[in-house]
Amino acid sequence: MTVVAGLFADLDLAAITDTRSDVERTFVNGAVGALQGPLEAQLSRGRAIFSNVALVQCIKEIVEFANENSEQELSVLDLTRCVLGMNQENDRVDAGMLARAAEPGNYDAATLKADFLELALDFVAQGLFDHSDTLETLACSVDETWRRGWAPGTEQKVIQDFGAGPADVFAEVVGVDLDDFLALAWFFWNATRNDGQVGFDGGLLAATGLGPKVIDTFLHHCSLSLSELRERLVDERMSDAATPWMRYTLQEFPFLRLDDGSVLMLRLQYATQRMFGDLLYLKVHDALKVSDPKRADRFKSAINTIFEHRVGSVLNRIAQHETRFGGAVVITGPDESRMEQHPRPAPEDLRLRLRPRRRNHPYRCEQPQPSQEVRRAIGGWQRSPHRNP
């Protein structure tokens, strides 16, 4: 498991520098025998060998089926063969669908539409699975969301018993200070980034100086024992909704808790998402919902206001720099009556509209249209209508 987790950590760290192929090339170099040439050729074409889906599947199969008492280390060659086999299986397309794609004129529109929707769903699921949230972006997001108090304009009745900001709610619900929890998360990321470490014994955790309460809280919320993880993964695999892209169990519990008191980070990306990402909010909200659903709704509303404030701040920063178009107007009211001008509006200015939430869309931005001057500069510009979702 350590071999897979270590490779996964290197691949996740490569996301910020877009050097994934370099990591894969280094990993297989001189360790895969006759496969070396074909793999090098594929890497030179920009293709990935160790897909995220296949590596996650390897983790699941090791947890479920490997001999936990074995001391034999997984070889690079065996891991590569396993991954290639999983890639082939996941890339297999139904023969009937291939036949219909080759001769679409022989089939009715409903059948072709069903094929398209199935492929589209797979494409979206794969894209979401491969999306990387880097520490660099998540750390900024968690600071802006949790550590800067409540957003301006938040109604007092919504936050009357929530303290000075979301961090106070986290401390109340989870039982430890948010900064201590984030400090532990930073310790894991830093040790992996600088020392290539994915396993952490009890002594290392204690040496962080964060205290047993923080460590115990982390273990309770972010780790499972081998038997617990195995049970969850078996249930997941046996469910009717099982797909190659199922990952929530590993995202919720990205650390494997071992009998000797150490923990193994199964995937750096999932550990980073769990401790810096959206799961912070989801877990606090879920805990509040159990004890007081109405209070949970108020917390959700307050966090939504923070999100809208952050979006508005981004739009204002954009507007302040759009001097090329003679200025911009940020419209924040539902009736477009509230405007902020940066720095001077032109007859045909750039308008960035921030509207209230509608169903699942927390905000909406109108597509700006270039001014007459810009149209003349680029020549032949054709107006294409834009519809918000």
N, C-alpha and C positions, 0 to 999 in steps of 0.2 A: 504493500500500500504506500510505503514511503516513497518508492520510485515514482509511482503515478502522481502522488501529491507534489513531489518536488518538481517534476516536469510541468505539471499544471501551474505551479507558482511561477516558474520561469516564463511560461507562455502568457500568463496574465500580466506579469510585469512588463512584457514586451508590447502590450497594447498601446501604451502611451508613446512609445517610440516607433511603432509599426515595424518591429523587427522579429516578428513571429517566425518567419522562414529561417532566420539566422539561428534561432533557438533550436528549431527542429533539425537543421543541418548539423549543428554541433552535437546534438543528442545521439543521432544515428551514426555519426562519423566513426568508421572503423569497427562498428559493433553489430552490423547486420549482414555481414558476409556478401553473398551474391545479390542481395537486394539493394546494395549501396548504389550501384549505377542507375537502375530504374528510379529509385527514390530521388536521387540527385537531379535526374532529368525532370521529374515532376515538380520539384521545388523550384527549378530554374524557370518553369512555366508559370510560377506564381500560385501553384496549388498547394493546399495544406495536406499534411499526412495525418497528424494527430488532431482530428476534429474534436471540438468540445463535446459533442454528443457522444462520440465513441469513448472518450476518456471518462466522462461521467458514468457511462455504462460499465466501464471497467471497474470503477469504484464500487458500483452497486453489486456487480458479480463477485468481486473480492469479498465484500461484506457478507454476502449471502452464502457463498459456496467455498471459499478458501479455508484451508485447515489453519485455524488460529494458533495452533501449537507448532507449526512448521517454522523453521529458521531459514529456509531457502529463500533467497532473494530473487525477485522477478528480473529476468534478463531483459536487456534492451531489445534483443531479437524477438523474444516471446511477446513482449508488449507490442512491438511493432506489428507482428503478425495478427495479434488479437484485434488491434485497432483497424488494420486494413480489412479484416473480415467483417467487422462491424460497419465500417464505411460502406462496403459493398452491399451489405444487407439493408442498411438505411437508405441507400441510393436506388434500390430496386424499385422499378415502376411496374404497376400491373400490366400484364400483357394485353389485356383487353383495351386498356386506356391507350397504350401505344398504337394498337391497331386503329382505334378511332381517330387518333391524332394524324396518322398517316393517310387515312381516307375519310376526312370529315364529311364529305358529301354523301356518304352512305348512311348517315345517322341523323336523327332528329335533333332539333335545337335544344330540347330539354336535356337529352343525354349529354351533349357536349357542354352545356352549361354546368351540369353536375360535376363533370370532370374538371372543368375550369375552377369551380369553387373548391373542390378537394385539393387541387394543386395550389391554389391561392392560400388556402388555410395552412398547408404544409410550409409554403414559402414564408408566410408571416411568422409561424411558430419557430422556424429555423432562425429567422432574423432576430427575433426576440431572445432566443436561446444564446445566440452568439454575441449579443450586445454586451459591451464591456463598460462597467462603471468604474473608473479609476479612482484611486484614493485622492488624487489631486482635485477632482471635481466633487466627490462626495464630501470631503472634508470642508470645502467651501459651503456646500449646501447645508450640512448639519450645523455649521456655525450660524449661518443666516437664519435658519429655521428655528433652532432651539436655544441659541445663546444670546439673542439680542432683544429679549423681551417680547411683549405683544405688539402687533402691528398698529400703527396709528389708525384711528377710526374704529377699532374694535369696541363694541358696546360693553360697558362696564358690567351689565347684568350677565353677559356671557362668561366673563372671566372673574367674577366676584370672589370665587373661592379657589382660584388656580394659582395664586402667588404672582410673582413679578414676571414670569414667563414660562414657556413650555418646559424648561429645565427643572423648574420647581415641581411640575406635575410628574415628570419622569422620576424624580427623587421620591416623591410620595408613593407612586405606584410600584416602582421597582425596588426601592429600599436603599439605593446607593446614589451618590451624586453622579450626574451625567458626565462631568469632567473626569471623574475617576474611571468610569466605564470607557470613555473615549481614550483615556491614557493607556488603558490595557490594550485596546484595539490598536493604538499606535505602536505599542511595544511589539505586538505580533507582526504587524506589517513591516516595521523597521528591521526586526530580526530576520524576516524572510528576505527582504530587499537587500540587506547588506551582508548577511551571513548565510543565505540559502537555507535557513532553518524552517522546518515544517513540524518538528516534534518538540514538545516543551514539557520538561519534567516538573514535578512539584517544587523543586528547589528554585528553578528559574522563575516560576510564577511568584513564589514568595519573595524572591529578590527584587521584584518590581517595587516593593515597598508600599503597595496599595492596600494591604491588609487582607485578612482572611474573609471578611464580609464581602468585599468586592470580588475576590476570587470565587467564593462559593456562589455568589449571585451569577457570575459569568458561567460557571459550570452548569448551574441549574437551567439557565435560559438558552445557552448556546451549544450545549454538548449532549451527547447520548452515549450510553455504554454500547458495546458491540452487540449484545443481545437485544437491546432496545432499538437500535438502528436497524438490525436485521429484521426484526418483527415489522417495523414500519415499512421497510422496503418490500418485503414480501406482500404485505397488504396492498401496497401501491401497485406492484406488478400484477397482482391477481384481480385488480379492479377492472370493471368494464371500460373505464375511461383511460386505461394505460396507453401511453404513447412514448416514443423515444425521447420526447422533450420534457417529460415530467422531472421537476427538480426542486419543488418547494421543500420537501423534507430536508434535503441537503442545504438549501438556503437558510432554513430556520435553525438547523443544527449542523453548522459546518465543521464542528470539532468532534472527533471520536475520543471518548473518555476511556482510558485503559485501566486495567486492574492495579497497576503500580502507581497510580495517581498522576500519570502524565497524560497529555492530550496531543492528538495528531490533527493538524489542520488539513482537512480533506481537499479544500480548494481555496486559494487565497481570494479569488473574486467573491465567492460566497461569504467568506468571513468578513471581508470589507463591506459588502452589502448588508450583512446582518448587523454589524456594529456601527456603521456610519449611514446606512441607507434608509429606505422607506419602512423597513421592518421595525425600526425604532418607534415610529408613529403607530403602525398597525398593532403592535403588541401592547402599547400603552392604551390605545383606544379599546382594544378587545378586553383588557383587564377592567377598565372603567365600565364597559358595557355590562359585564357580569354583575358588578355591584350596584351600578346606578346608570341605567340606559340613557336617561335624560341628561345626566352630567357628561356622558360619553358624547352625546350629540352636540353639547355646547363646546366640548373640546375640539371636536371635528370642525365646527364652525369657526372657532378661533384659529385653528391651523389653516383652514381655507383662506381666511383673511390674510394671514401671513404670506401664503403663496401668492395671492393676488397683489399684495403690496410689493413682493419681490418682482413679479412680472411688470408691474407699473414702473418700478425703479429701472428695470432694464430698458423699457420703452423710452423713458425719459433720458437715459444715457444715450440711446440711439438718436433721439431727436436733437439732443444738444450738439451732436457731431454731424448732423445732416445739413451743413451749411452749403453744400453743393447745390441743393435744391431751393436755396433761399430761405431755409428754415423749415420747421415742422410744427404740427399741432397734435398734441396727445389729447384724445377725447375720452373722458373717464365716466361720464354720466350716461344713464340709459336713454335720456332724451338728447344726448350730445350737447347739453347746455354747459357742462363744465369743461373748460379747455385750459391747457397749459401750452404757451407758445415758446418756441426755442429757435433762434432768438428773435426772428421776425417772420411772420407768415407772408408768403407770396400769394398772388392771385390763384395760382394753381400750386398749392403747397403739398408737402408730404404729410398725410394724415395717418396717424397710428391710433386706432380706436380700441379702447379697452372696455368691453361690455360685461354686464353681470353674467354669472354662471347660468347656463341653460342645460338641463339634464346632465350629461356626463362631461360637458365641456366647461372647464373652470374659467376660461376666458376666450375671447375672440379678437382677432386682429384683422382689420380690413387690409386687403392688399393695396399698397400704395401705387399710384399711377404716375409715371414720369411727366414732368412739365413739358410744355411746348418746346422750350429751349432744349431740353434733353432729347426729345423726339427728333428735332431737327439735327442735333449733333450726331445721333447714331443712324438716322436715315431709315426710311421704310418701316418704321415701327408700326406694328398692328396691335390694336387693342383687343385683348382677350378677356371676356368677363370672368370674374372670380366669385365663387360662391362659398360662403362659410359653411362648415358642416353643421 
